[in-house]
Amino acid sequence: MGFIAAIIGAIIVGAIIGFGARAILPGGQDIGLPKTIGLGIISNLVVSVLFQGLADNPIISIVVAAFVGAGILWLAIRQGWLSSTS
């Protein structure tokens, strides 16, 4: 049961981080819910690997991951991997 709970938790936290990243980046992004959750999960993984000390404070970790996600999203739009509606 712990594995399923970890997956559900990763999806929920990924959604929060992904929506935070989309809110930080100005303009509209033409990505759906699965890509938003994936962006959040990837951002959370990057922050977890690079900043292992942030694991002590989950709120700061989520905020930093949202900014990392905004950077990843900006880069993806800039490179043409995703489209922007603005």
Protein Blocks (a to p, Z undefined) as FASTA:
>chain_A
ZZmmmmmmmmmmmmmmmmmmmmmpgcjddddfklmmmmmmmmmmmmmmmmmmlmmpmmlm
mmmmmmmmmmmmmmmmmnopaccfZZ
